[in-house]
Amino acid sequence: MTLEECGYNQVMAAERLGISRFALMRKMKKYNIDIEKKAHKNR
């Protein structure tokens, strides 16, 4: 939910979660989260 709350801004979401942007990117890859499609759909 944090990615949505931050407008799919990875830096802001990572800061809110207290992790690095790279840790967030690894988790996104692990859980197959593709923000490109989601971010464009919400515009």
N, C-alpha and C positions, 0 to 999 in steps of 0.2 A: 504494500500500500504506500510505502514511503516514496517510491519512484513516482507514483501518480501525484502524490501530495506536493512533490517538488517539481512538477511539470516535466518529469523524465530527465531532470538534470542530475547526472550521476555524481557530480562533485557535491552538490547540496545534499543529495540523499545519503551519500557516504558519511558526510560530516554529521548529519542527524543521527545516523546509526552508530557513530563512533568508530568507524573503520575507514581504511584507506580506499581511494577510488579503485585501486587495483584489486583489493580484496572484494569489493563489490562486483567488479567485472568478473572475477573468478567464480563468485557465487552465481552470477547471472548465467555464465556459461554452463556451470554445473547443473543448474535447474532449467536450462534451455529457455531463458527469458530473452526475447528479442524486442528491445525497446523501439527499434526503428519502425516497425509496423504499428505498434501501439501509440507511439508519439505522433505519427502522421495521421492516424485514425481520429485522434482527439483534437486535431486542429480545425 
